């Protein structure tokens, strides 16, 4: 029997059935895979989700500051006055999880590689170190009974307070012999350790930056993998290329931020061992000079270990300052002043003399062109004299200035309507009841009719006395009593203040003095006030006062910083200009232009008139100038306390040039020049003439110099002097007033 063959339809049905089966298997497999993925996602999100969130929360970003170069300071010609010198530095960055034992281990390894000074290790540091190394022994010295007694002394005592009292008792039990037995090798480790532990976690702390030798730098650099947290880098040392004291000083890393301003600086993202300006220009312009540190974000894990580092800000060096002071002129003034100070000191009766001052400023802008102070000090060990820069004394100290104020007295008389230009009065000896006779130096016994201009030329005291009397509502007659309304003092002082006498000038430097107001209001003292022999004024106030007359009656704020610039792009030219310090007029005096010109004419005659008190020094000057001399009879209250209340003579001089359109105004002051009056003592006028000659000489020379490159960028010039004062060098001390 023949077998029946399957039909085509049956074959197709069988194929379709196989395909369906395979597809079902595939879909099922896909279902299983997606189910597994969904299950896994659900497990991660639901079961482990909180764990991973917590893990992410353990990662934090902490900003770390690194130092940048401090802004440089230049003189008006672009000469460098204060520079930065790169130096090797070794730093340590402590991790949040770092233990004391680990830090001590690193300190011990570093002590083998570097020479670490131990002079900054304190007695308390030694105690801490001894306790750290002998903890069980240290605390066993305080018995349980003593500890219980500490707790029983105050039932509300906190654990922190208890630990503090226990620690104090432990320290008492450590003997001097035990501390002295710590070997120098261990003290070096301690010196390193104290620097490592003084900073914050994740903040680089300078371990040593002063006198790190190339060999030390190389040894540490080679072993950085063994020294966890240690790094080698470049730091900057501040170098002064001038002895000018008003440049100020910065702290050094080993000293760091002054304790008195610690929290002020910490709140402004400073580190404890940052350099900061400690005095004068460095302190006044700290925010500009400091620059902006680089900011690095350290990303740490749960264990406090850095897992990544990202620099978010590269940092910027500090802004640079261009001063209005000309180094060459200032150096010349410095030498001239010192020469005359030593000359005066060589005379007899100069036992109280120890200082002299000079200030020159542009009366129209307030720019200080020269600012000099010299002071004689005595070495306590050798007894030898030496001279220090005392430029800051020009605005921090004050003295009686004598007849130099007479221009202000006459203008005050005009303003108060007690005299007018051309008013004539009789210069004669003044006899007041119960007081010694008062007279002018040029007229000891006669009666001379003089006007206001002649009163300045011949330096008439009596003309000024009679102005003061009239302001007090009194008219002179021989033998009169002189009781007055004390308000008269304030009226005259208010007029003086409009010139800058007796008030702060506003100079852009810290610690300016306003002067001392005379202590009594006796009528006769008003007359002394009118001739500069009662209240005290600083040399800077004298310069502002004469500038006010020179420029036509505007009191201009003095300033030593002329420009603020970006850092130099190439080290050869000054950086782009950010801003110029603008002229600031503080007030105008209550006088007309004609009245001011009248006083300027009187001052011109002081120099050029046939009877001018400065004629000998200025009559042959090749330029126009005017001014006023001053001699003050004073009572000494300087640094030599055993000589207090001794009578002395101070000499002064103020002036301006040219008479028309003045470009400079200046003041000279030499306190306590002698204890015996000598009318031939003309050093103040001689100083004024010699420095003014130098000013015009330098001005003419500078006109021939092109300080620019391609007519645009100003060159950076080398320092004028050969001075080089490192920031760690000790300043020569100046005794207090």
C-alpha positions in Angstrom: 0.0 0.0 0.0 1.4 3.4 -1.0 2.2 5.9 1.8 0.4 9.3 1.6 2.6 12.4 1.2 1.8 15.5 3.3 0.3 18.4 1.5 1.9 21.9 1.1 -0.7 23.4 3.5 0.4 21.0 6.3 4.0 21.9 5.8 3.3 25.6 6.1 1.3 25.1 9.3 4.2 23.3 10.9 6.6 26.0 10.1 4.3 28.7 11.5 4.0 26.7 14.7 7.8 26.5 15.1 8.2 30.3 14.6 5.6 31.1 17.1 7.3 29.0 19.7 10.7 30.6 19.1 9.1 34.1 19.3 7.4 33.2 22.6 10.8 32.1 24.0 12.4 35.3 22.8 9.7 37.5 24.4 9.9 35.5 27.6 13.6 36.0 27.7 13.2 39.7 27.1 10.6 39.8 29.8 13.0 38.1 32.2 15.8 40.6 31.4 13.6 43.7 31.8 12.2 42.2 35.0 15.7 41.8 36.3 16.6 45.4 35.4 13.4 46.7 36.9 14.1 44.7 40.0 17.7 45.9 40.2 16.6 49.6 39.7 14.0 49.2 42.4 16.6 47.6 44.7 19.0 50.5 44.1 16.4 53.2 44.5 14.3 51.8 47.3 16.6 49.6 49.3 20.0 51.3 48.7 18.8 54.8 47.7 19.3 56.4 51.1 22.7 54.8 51.5 23.9 56.3 48.2 22.4 59.7 49.1 24.3 59.6 52.4 27.5 58.7 50.5 27.1 61.7 48.2 26.5 63.9 51.2 29.9 62.8 52.6 31.6 64.5 49.6 32.2 68.3 50.2 34.0 71.1 48.4 36.4 73.2 50.5 38.0 76.4 49.1 41.7 76.8 49.9 43.6 80.0 49.4 47.2 80.2 48.2 49.3 83.4 48.4 50.1 85.7 45.5 52.8 88.4 45.0 52.1 91.7 46.9 51.7 94.9 44.8 54.9 96.9 44.2 55.3 100.6 45.1 57.0 103.2 42.8 58.0 106.8 43.1 56.6 109.5 40.8 59.1 108.8 38.1 58.5 105.0 38.1 61.4 104.0 40.2 60.9 101.0 42.4 60.6 101.7 46.1 59.2 98.4 47.3 59.7 95.1 45.4 59.0 91.4 45.9 61.8 88.8 46.0 60.8 85.2 45.3 62.0 82.6 47.9 61.7 78.9 48.5 59.0 77.8 50.9 57.9 74.6 52.5 54.2 74.1 53.4 52.0 71.6 55.2 48.3 70.9 54.6 46.5 69.1 57.3 43.7 66.8 56.5 40.5 66.7 58.6 41.3 63.1 59.6 45.0 63.7 60.4 46.0 62.5 63.8 48.6 64.1 66.1 50.8 61.1 65.9 50.8 61.3 62.1 51.8 65.0 62.2 54.6 64.3 64.7 55.9 61.6 62.4 56.0 64.0 59.5 57.6 66.7 61.6 60.3 64.2 62.7 61.0 63.4 59.1 61.1 67.1 58.1 63.5 67.9 61.0 66.1 65.6 59.4 65.8 67.4 56.0 65.7 71.0 57.1 67.3 73.3 59.7 64.4 74.7 61.7 65.0 77.6 64.1 63.8 77.0 67.6 63.7 80.6 68.8 59.9 80.8 68.4 59.2 77.8 70.6 57.5 79.1 73.8 57.5 77.8 77.3 53.9 76.6 76.8 54.9 74.9 73.6 57.4 72.9 75.5 54.8 71.9 78.1 52.4 70.8 75.4 55.1 68.8 73.7 56.2 67.1 77.0 52.6 66.2 77.8 52.1 64.8 74.3 55.1 62.6 74.6 54.4 61.6 78.2 50.7 61.6 78.5 50.2 58.9 81.0 53.0 60.1 83.2 51.7 63.7 83.1 48.2 63.0 84.1 49.2 60.4 86.7 50.7 63.3 88.7 47.2 64.6 89.5 45.5 62.1 91.8 41.9 60.9 91.7 41.2 62.7 94.9 42.5 66.0 93.4 40.4 65.4 90.3 37.3 64.8 92.5 38.1 68.0 94.4 38.1 70.0 91.2 34.7 68.6 90.3 33.4 69.2 93.8 34.4 72.8 93.7 31.7 73.7 91.3 28.6 71.5 90.8 27.7 73.3 87.5 31.2 72.9 86.1 31.2 71.7 82.4 33.5 69.0 81.1 35.4 71.6 79.2 36.0 73.7 82.3 37.1 70.6 84.2 39.6 69.7 81.6 40.9 73.2 81.6 41.6 73.2 85.3 43.0 69.7 85.2 45.3 70.8 82.3 46.5 73.8 84.4 47.3 71.5 87.3 49.2 69.0 85.1 51.3 71.9 83.7 52.2 73.0 87.2 53.6 69.5 87.9 56.0 69.6 85.0 59.4 70.7 86.3 61.8 73.2 84.7 64.4 70.4 84.7 62.2 68.2 82.6 61.5 70.9 80.0 65.2 71.8 79.9 66.1 68.2 79.3 64.3 68.2 75.9 67.1 67.8 73.4 67.5 70.3 70.5 66.7 67.6 68.0 63.3 67.3 69.7 62.9 71.1 69.9 63.3 71.2 66.1 60.5 68.7 65.7 58.4 70.8 68.1 59.2 74.0 66.1 58.0 72.3 62.9 55.0 70.7 64.6 53.7 74.0 66.1 53.7 75.5 62.6 51.9 72.5 61.2 49.2 72.6 63.8 48.6 76.4 63.8 46.5 76.5 60.6 43.1 75.2 59.6 42.5 71.8 58.0 43.0 71.8 54.2 44.6 75.2 54.4 48.3 75.3 53.4 50.5 76.4 56.3 54.0 77.8 55.8 56.4 75.7 57.8 59.5 77.6 56.6 59.9 80.3 54.0 62.7 82.4 55.5 66.2 81.2 54.5 65.2 78.0 53.0 68.3 76.8 51.2 68.3 75.3 47.7 69.6 72.1 49.3 66.8 71.9 51.8 64.3 72.7 49.1 65.7 69.9 46.9 65.8 67.3 49.8 62.2 67.9 50.7 61.1 67.9 47.1 62.6 64.5 46.5 60.7 63.0 49.4 57.3 64.5 49.1 55.7 61.0 48.6 57.0 60.1 52.1 55.9 63.4 53.7 52.1 63.3 53.7 50.7 66.9 53.4 54.1 68.5 52.8 54.7 70.5 49.6 57.4 72.8 48.2 56.4 76.1 46.6 57.4 79.7 46.0 56.7 82.5 48.5 57.5 86.2 48.3 59.7 88.3 50.4 59.1 92.1 50.7 62.1 94.2 49.9 62.3 98.0 50.5 64.7 99.8 48.2 64.4 103.0 50.2 64.8 103.9 53.8 61.8 106.2 53.6 59.9 105.2 56.8 56.4 106.1 55.5 56.6 103.2 53.1 55.7 101.1 56.1 56.4 97.5 56.9 54.7 94.2 56.4 54.6 91.3 58.8 56.6 88.2 58.0 55.1 84.7 57.8 56.7 83.6 61.1 54.8 86.5 62.8 51.7 86.5 60.6 48.6 88.6 61.2 48.9 90.9 64.2 46.9 89.5 67.1 45.1 92.8 67.7 43.6 92.5 64.2 43.4 88.7 63.9 39.6 88.3 63.6 39.4 91.4 61.3 41.7 89.7 58.8 40.3 86.2 59.2 36.9 87.5 58.4 38.4 88.7 55.1 39.8 85.3 54.1 43.3 85.9 55.3 45.4 83.1 56.8 47.0 83.4 60.2 50.5 83.5 58.7 49.7 85.9 55.8 51.8 89.0 55.3 49.8 92.2 56.1 50.8 95.8 56.1 51.7 96.8 59.6 52.3 100.6 59.2 51.9 103.6 56.9 51.5 103.0 53.2 51.6 99.2 53.5 48.8 99.3 56.1 46.8 102.2 54.6 46.6 100.5 51.2 46.5 96.9 52.4 43.4 95.9 50.5 44.9 97.0 47.2 48.4 95.7 47.8 47.4 92.3 49.1 45.9 91.1 45.8 43.5 88.2 45.4 44.6 84.7 46.3 44.1 81.7 44.0 41.2 79.6 45.1 41.5 75.8 44.9 38.6 73.5 45.7 39.6 70.3 47.3 36.9 67.5 47.0 37.1 65.1 50.0 35.5 61.8 50.7 34.1 60.4 53.9 37.5 59.7 55.3 38.6 63.3 54.8 40.9 62.3 51.9 41.2 64.6 48.9 39.8 62.8 45.9 40.0 65.7 43.4 41.4 69.2 43.2 40.0 71.9 41.0 41.4 75.5 40.6 38.4 77.8 40.4 40.3 81.1 40.4 44.0 81.6 39.3 44.5 84.5 41.7 45.8 88.0 40.9 48.9 89.9 42.3 48.2 93.0 44.3 47.6 96.4 42.6 50.6 98.6 42.3 51.0 102.1 43.7 52.7 105.1 42.1 53.6 107.7 44.7 53.8 111.5 44.2 57.2 111.6 45.9 60.3 112.0 43.7 63.0 109.8 45.1 65.8 112.0 43.8 64.3 115.2 45.3 63.5 113.4 48.5 67.1 112.0 48.8 68.5 115.5 48.2 66.2 117.0 50.9 67.1 114.1 53.2 70.8 114.9 52.9 70.4 118.7 53.2 68.2 118.3 56.3 70.6 115.8 57.9 73.6 118.1 57.2 71.9 121.1 59.0 70.7 119.0 61.8 74.2 117.8 62.6 75.5 121.3 62.2 73.1 122.7 64.7 73.8 119.7 67.0 77.5 120.7 67.0 76.7 124.1 68.5 76.6 124.8 72.2 73.2 124.8 73.9 71.8 122.1 71.6 71.3 119.5 74.2 67.6 119.2 73.5 67.8 119.2 69.7 67.2 115.8 68.2 65.0 116.2 65.1 64.2 118.2 62.0 61.4 118.0 59.3 60.7 119.1 55.7 57.6 118.8 53.6 57.1 120.0 50.0 53.8 119.6 48.2 52.0 120.8 45.1 49.6 123.5 46.4 47.2 122.9 43.5 46.8 119.1 43.7 47.9 118.2 47.2 50.6 115.8 45.9 53.4 115.4 48.4 56.7 115.8 46.4 59.1 115.4 49.4 58.5 114.3 52.9 61.6 114.1 55.2 62.1 113.7 58.9 65.4 113.0 60.6 66.0 112.1 64.2 69.1 111.6 66.3 69.1 108.5 68.5 71.7 107.2 70.9 72.7 103.5 71.0 72.1 102.3 74.6 75.0 99.9 74.5 77.8 102.1 72.9 76.5 105.6 73.6 77.1 106.5 70.0 74.7 108.7 68.0 72.9 107.5 64.8 70.3 109.1 62.6 67.0 107.4 61.7 64.4 108.3 59.1 61.5 110.0 60.9 59.4 111.0 57.9 56.2 109.9 59.7 56.9 112.5 62.3 55.9 115.1 59.8 52.2 114.2 60.4 52.3 112.4 63.8 54.0 115.0 65.9 53.3 118.7 66.5 55.2 121.8 67.8 54.9 125.5 68.3 55.9 127.1 64.9 56.4 130.8 65.8 55.9 133.6 63.3 55.2 131.3 60.3 51.5 131.6 61.2 51.4 135.4 60.8 50.0 135.1 57.3 47.0 133.3 58.7 46.7 135.8 61.5 46.4 138.7 59.1 43.9 136.9 56.9 41.9 136.1 60.0 42.0 139.8 60.8 40.6 140.6 57.3 37.9 137.9 57.7 36.8 139.1 61.1 36.7 142.7 59.8 39.2 144.0 62.4 41.6 145.2 59.7 41.6 145.6 56.0 44.3 145.6 53.3 46.6 148.6 54.0 45.6 149.1 57.6 48.4 150.8 59.5 49.1 150.2 63.2 51.9 151.3 65.6 54.5 148.7 66.4 55.5 149.5 70.0 56.3 147.6 73.2 53.1 146.2 74.8 52.7 146.8 78.5 49.8 144.8 80.1 49.1 144.8 83.7 50.8 142.0 85.5 52.7 140.6 82.5 56.2 141.0 81.1 56.5 143.4 78.2 55.8 142.0 74.8 57.5 143.5 71.7 58.7 142.8 68.2 62.3 141.7 67.7 63.0 144.4 65.2 61.7 147.2 67.5 62.7 147.0 71.1 61.6 150.4 72.3 60.3 152.8 69.7 57.0 153.4 68.0 56.9 152.5 64.3 53.9 152.9 62.0 53.6 149.8 59.7 51.0 148.3 57.4 50.0 144.7 57.0 52.6 143.9 54.2 55.4 145.5 56.2 54.2 143.6 59.3 54.9 140.4 57.4 58.2 141.5 55.9 59.6 142.6 59.2 57.8 139.9 61.2 56.0 142.3 63.6 54.7 140.6 66.7 52.8 143.7 67.8 50.8 144.0 64.6 49.5 140.5 65.3 48.9 141.2 69.0 46.7 144.2 68.1 44.8 142.0 65.6 44.1 139.5 68.4 43.1 142.3 70.8 40.6 143.7 68.3 39.2 140.2 67.7 38.6 140.0 71.5 36.9 143.5 71.4 39.8 145.3 73.1 41.9 148.4 72.1 45.4 148.6 73.5 46.6 151.3 75.9 49.6 151.1 78.1 49.1 149.4 81.5 45.7 148.0 80.6 44.4 144.8 82.1 43.6 142.1 79.5 40.7 140.0 80.7 38.8 138.7 77.6 35.9 136.5 76.7 37.4 133.0 76.1 35.3 132.8 72.9 38.1 134.9 71.3 40.4 131.9 71.4 37.9 129.8 69.5 37.3 132.5 66.9 41.0 132.7 66.1 41.4 128.9 66.1 38.4 128.5 63.8 40.1 130.8 61.3 43.4 128.9 61.6 41.5 125.6 61.1 40.4 126.8 57.6 44.1 126.8 56.7 44.7 123.4 58.2 46.3 124.6 61.4 45.2 122.6 64.5 43.1 120.1 62.5 44.0 116.9 60.6 45.1 117.6 57.1 43.4 114.4 55.8 46.6 112.9 54.4 46.2 109.3 53.2 48.4 107.8 56.0 47.3 106.5 59.4 47.8 108.0 62.9 47.8 111.6 61.9 48.0 114.1 64.9 45.8 117.2 65.0 48.1 119.1 67.4 47.8 120.3 71.0 45.6 123.1 72.1 47.1 125.4 74.7 45.8 124.6 78.2 44.6 128.0 79.5 42.5 130.9 78.3 44.3 133.8 80.0 44.2 136.9 77.9 47.9 137.1 77.3 47.9 133.6 75.8 45.6 134.9 73.0 48.5 137.1 72.0 50.9 134.2 72.0 48.5 132.2 69.9 48.5 134.9 67.3 52.2 134.6 66.8 52.4 130.7 66.9 53.7 130.3 70.4 50.8 128.6 72.2 49.1 125.8 70.2 51.1 123.2 68.4 51.0 122.2 64.7 52.5 119.4 62.6 55.0 120.1 59.8 52.3 118.7 57.4 49.8 121.2 58.7 52.3 124.0 58.1 52.7 122.7 54.5 48.9 122.6 54.0 48.6 126.1 55.5 51.1 127.7 53.2 49.7 125.8 50.2 46.3 127.4 51.0 47.8 130.8 50.7 49.8 129.9 47.7 46.9 128.6 45.6 44.6 131.5 46.3 42.7 130.3 49.4 41.8 126.6 48.8 42.7 124.1 51.5 43.7 121.0 49.5 43.9 117.5 51.0 47.5 116.2 50.8 48.2 112.7 49.5 51.3 110.5 48.9 49.7 108.0 46.4 49.3 109.4 43.0 48.1 106.5 40.9 46.8 102.9 41.3 47.8 100.5 38.5 47.4 96.9 37.5 50.5 94.7 38.0 53.3 95.2 35.4 52.7 92.8 32.4 56.4 92.4 31.6 58.4 93.8 34.5 59.7 96.6 32.2 56.7 98.9 32.0 54.1 100.1 34.5 50.8 98.2 34.4 47.6 99.8 33.0 46.3 102.7 34.9 43.2 101.9 37.1 42.7 105.3 38.7 44.4 108.6 39.6 44.0 110.2 43.0 41.9 113.2 42.4 42.5 116.6 43.9 40.2 117.2 46.9 39.4 120.7 48.1 38.4 120.6 51.8 37.3 124.2 52.1 37.9 127.8 51.0 39.1 130.4 53.4 36.9 133.5 54.1 39.0 135.9 52.2 38.9 137.6 48.8 41.5 137.1 46.1 42.8 140.6 46.7 43.3 139.9 50.4 45.2 136.6 49.7 47.3 138.4 47.2 48.1 141.1 49.7 49.5 138.4 52.1 51.4 136.8 49.2 53.0 140.1 48.5 54.1 140.5 52.1 55.6 137.0 51.9 57.4 137.9 48.7 58.9 140.9 50.5 60.1 138.5 53.3 62.4 137.1 50.6 63.1 140.1 48.4 62.3 143.2 50.5 65.1 145.3 51.9 64.1 144.4 55.4 62.9 140.9 54.8 63.7 138.3 57.4 64.7 135.7 54.8 66.4 138.2 52.5 69.9 136.8 53.2 68.9 133.3 52.0 66.7 134.2 49.0 67.6 137.7 47.7 69.8 136.2 44.9 67.5 133.3 44.0 67.1 132.9 40.2 63.4 132.2 40.6 60.4 133.9 42.3 59.4 132.8 45.7 57.9 134.0 48.9 57.5 132.8 52.5 57.7 133.4 56.2 60.3 132.7 58.8 59.4 131.7 62.4 61.1 131.5 65.8 59.2 130.2 68.8 60.1 130.5 72.4 58.9 127.3 73.9 58.9 125.1 77.0 60.4 121.7 76.4 58.2 118.6 76.8 60.1 116.2 74.6 61.5 112.7 75.2 64.1 113.8 77.8 61.9 113.8 80.9 64.7 115.1 83.1 64.7 118.3 81.0 61.0 119.0 81.0 60.0 122.6 81.5 63.4 123.8 80.1 63.1 127.0 77.9 64.1 126.4 74.3 63.9 127.9 70.8 62.3 126.2 67.8 62.8 127.6 64.3 60.6 127.2 61.2 60.1 128.4 57.7 57.3 128.2 55.1 57.3 129.3 51.5 56.1 128.8 47.9 57.3 129.3 44.4 56.8 130.9 42.0 54.8 133.8 43.6 52.5 133.8 40.5 50.9 130.5 39.8 52.9 128.6 42.5 53.8 125.0 41.7 55.4 124.1 45.1 54.8 125.0 48.7 57.1 123.8 51.6 57.6 123.9 55.3 60.7 123.4 57.5 60.5 122.8 61.2 63.4 122.3 63.7 62.0 121.9 67.3 64.2 122.8 70.3 67.1 123.9 68.1 68.8 125.7 71.0 68.3 126.7 74.6 70.0 130.1 74.0 68.4 132.5 71.4 70.7 133.3 68.5 69.4 135.7 65.8 72.0 134.4 63.3 70.5 130.9 63.5 69.1 130.9 59.9 69.3 127.2 59.2 65.5 126.8 58.5 65.8 129.5 55.7 69.0 127.9 54.4 67.3 124.5 54.2 64.4 126.0 52.4 66.6 127.7 49.8 68.9 124.7 49.2 66.1 122.2 48.7 64.2 124.7 46.4 67.3 125.1 44.3 67.5 121.3 44.0 63.8 121.1 43.0 64.3 123.5 40.1 67.5 121.7 39.1 65.8 118.3 39.1 62.8 119.7 37.3 64.9 121.0 34.4 66.8 117.7 34.1 63.6 115.7 34.1 62.2 117.7 31.3 64.9 116.3 29.1 64.0 112.7 30.1 61.3 110.7 28.2 59.9 108.2 30.7 57.8 106.4 28.2 58.2 103.6 25.6 56.8 104.5 22.2 55.2 107.5 23.8 52.7 105.4 25.7 53.8 103.1 28.4 55.9 104.4 31.3 59.2 102.6 32.0 59.9 101.0 35.3 63.2 102.5 36.5 65.6 101.1 39.0 65.6 102.4 42.5 67.4 105.7 43.0 69.2 104.7 46.2 71.3 101.6 46.9 69.2 100.8 50.0 67.9 97.2 50.3 66.0 96.5 53.5 64.7 92.9 53.9 61.3 92.5 55.5 62.7 90.5 58.4 65.3 93.1 59.3 64.7 95.1 62.5 63.8 98.8 62.1 66.0 101.3 63.8 64.0 102.4 66.8 62.6 105.8 67.4 62.0 106.8 71.0 58.5 108.0 71.9 57.6 111.6 72.3 
